[in-house]
Amino acid sequence: VGRSQRERTDRSQQGGAVTATAADVAAAGRSLTLGLLHSLNMRPLSFAEMHAYADPLYQRAAFWAQYGERLAAPLAELSAEMHSLQHHVAEAALSQLAYRRSAVHKVLRAMQELWPRAKVYVFGSVATGLALPTSDIDLVVYLPPVRNLPPI
């Protein structure tokens, strides 16, 4: 036991304040984790085991890429993935265009009924044509200032 460890132990036995260093916290966390793993009859994974587990996750193709599509050259693979993404986004945008227009039109009508001078603007991925099937619709409602209110 080092001198600083002995001093902390002496102070804690005397009722004084004990300050923990970052190393103390890290050691406590490490021993707590290892103790929990031991109590569950588990052991920490080695680097090779973690790598073997994570490898299949990282080697899967992106959802927009063709199934099993793997190219040897990384730049060719990136280019092919970008073309696949563009194709997927374009198809998704076309398939949902009518639904999104209908939703925006309903919001626009509701805003016009409540505030006739309101303006509704669409922005984000829907406005740029990059919306995916799970994308939301970003709207901003602009209300012009009311002129007849007394100052606060």
N, C-alpha and C positions, 0 to 999 in steps of 0.2 A: 504494500500500500504506500503510495507516494505521500509526500508532505501535504499537498493541497487536499488530497482525499482524507488524510488523518484530521486536518483542520476542520473540514466540513463535517466529519463525523463527530468531532469534539463539540463543535458549535451546536449541532442538532441535538446532542445529548444534553446540552446545557439550556436548551429552549431558545437558542438564537435563530436568526433567519438563515436559511440555507439557500444559496444561489446555485443553480445548475448551469453548467456550461453546455455548449452545443454538443460536445463529445459525450457528456453524460446523457443528454436526451437521446442522441443517436444510439448509444449503447443500450439504453433502456428500451427503446423501440425495437432494436434488433433482438434483445433477449426476450421481449414480450412476443414478438412474431415467432421466434424459434420455439418458445415455450408453447404457444398455441398450436403450432404445427406438430410438435411432439405429442401434445395431449390428444390430438386428432389422429395420431399414428401416421402422420404425413412428414415429408421432408421437403426442404426447399429444392426447386428444380435447378439443375446445373445449366450452364450456358448452352451446352450442346442440346439439352432437352428443350430449353426455351426456344432455341433456333429451329429445332425440328418441329415444334408445335406451331410456331409463327410462320414458317416457310409456306405451307399450303395457303394460309390466309393471304399472303402477299403475292402469291403466284396466280391467284384467280384473275380472270379477265374482268375488266370493268363491265358494268351492267349493260352498257350500250355496245360493247364489242361483240363480234360474232362468237358463238360458242366454239371453244377450242382454237380460236384464232391466235396463233403465236408466230411472230416473225423473228428472224435471227438478229437483224440489225436493230438496235434500240431506237435510232431515229426513224427508221421505216415503220417500226411498231408504233411509235408516238404519232407519226403522221397518219397511219391507218386508224388509230384510236380517235384522233381528232375528226377525221372524216366520218367515222361511225357515230361519234357524238353529234356532229352536225346533222347527220341524217336522222338520228333518233329524235333530236330536239325539233327538227322540222316536222316530222310525222306527228309528234306529240302536240305541237302547237296547232297543227291543222285539225287534229281530231278533237281538240277541246276549244277551238276558236268560238264556235257558236255558243257554248255554255258560258264562256267567259264574257262574251259580248252581252249576253242576256243578263248576267249578274251585274255588270257595270251599268247597263240600261236601267235595271230595277233600282239600283242605288241612286242613279242620276234622277230618276222620276221622283223618288222619295225625298231627295234633297230639294228638288224644285218645288215640291208641294209645301215643305216646311219653310224653306228660305228661297223665294223666287229669284233673288239676285246671286245665289250661290253658284260657284263654278266647281266642277269636279274634274280632276286631272288624274290620269292613270300614269304610273311611273314604274320603274323596276323591270323585272324580267318579262312581264307581260307586254309592257310598252316596247321593249327592244326585240320582242319575238324570241326570247331565249327561255321561255317558261317550260318547265318540265311538268308532267302530270301531277306532281305533288306540290307544285309552286302555288303560293298564295297570290292574290291580286292586291297590289299596292295602290291605294287611292289617297288623294289629298283633297280635302274640301276647303275651298277658299271662300270665306265670307267677307264681303266688303264691309268697311266700317259703317256703323250706324251713326247718322249725323245728329239726330235729335235727342241724344242722351245728355243729361247735365254732367258737368265735370265732377270727378270724384275728389 
